[in-house]
Amino acid sequence: MSEQEATFEQAQAELEQIVARLEQGQVSLDDAIALWERGEQLYAFCRRRLDAAQGKVEELARRVEQAKPEPAP
């Protein structure tokens, strides 16, 4: 799955699978290194998506706050 076509949920699920495989300890050293590297890529992708979502939520919250009418005196 490339990052261009991946959703956050797909990347998160793949990352969880990688973590589970590494925790089981049943992979060779070379496979563990490859899984770790893929996990780092997925983590970075998920982090970027979360940061972008947080920025959007903050912007929407600012818009809502600015759109509130002034209280009547």
C-alpha positions in Angstrom: 0.0 0.0 0.0 1.5 3.3 -1.0 1.0 6.4 1.1 -0.9 8.1 -1.7 -3.7 5.5 -1.6 -3.6 4.7 2.1 -6.1 6.0 4.5 -5.2 6.7 8.1 -7.1 3.6 9.2 -5.3 1.4 6.8 -1.9 2.7 7.8 -2.8 2.3 11.5 -4.0 -1.3 11.0 -0.8 -2.2 9.1 1.3 -0.6 11.9 -0.6 -2.5 14.5 0.1 -5.8 12.6 3.8 -4.9 12.4 3.9 -4.2 16.1 2.2 -7.5 16.8 4.7 -9.5 14.6 7.6 -7.8 16.2 6.3 -8.4 19.7 5.9 -12.1 18.9 9.6 -12.4 18.2 9.1 -14.9 15.5 10.7 -13.0 12.6 14.3 -13.2 11.4 16.6 -10.2 12.1 16.4 -9.1 8.5 12.7 -9.2 8.5 12.5 -7.4 11.9 14.6 -4.6 10.5 12.5 -4.3 7.4 9.3 -4.4 9.5 10.8 -1.7 11.8 11.6 0.5 8.9 8.1 0.1 7.4 6.7 0.8 10.9 8.6 4.1 11.0 7.2 5.1 7.6 3.7 4.3 8.7 4.1 6.1 12.0 5.3 9.2 10.2 2.4 9.0 7.8 -0.1 8.6 10.6 1.5 11.5 12.5 1.3 13.8 9.5 -2.4 12.9 9.0 -3.2 13.5 12.7 -1.3 16.8 12.7 -3.2 17.9 9.6 -6.5 16.8 11.1 -5.7 18.7 14.3 -5.0 21.8 12.3 -8.3 21.6 10.5 -10.2 21.1 13.7 -8.5 24.1 15.3 -9.2 26.2 12.2 -12.9 25.2 12.3 -13.1 26.0 16.0 -11.7 29.5 15.3 -14.3 30.0 12.5 -17.1 28.9 14.8 -15.8 31.3 17.6 -15.5 34.2 15.1 -19.0 33.5 13.7 -20.7 33.7 17.1 -22.8 36.8 17.4 -21.8 39.4 19.9 -23.9 39.2 23.1 -26.6 41.9 23.4 -25.8 44.6 25.9 
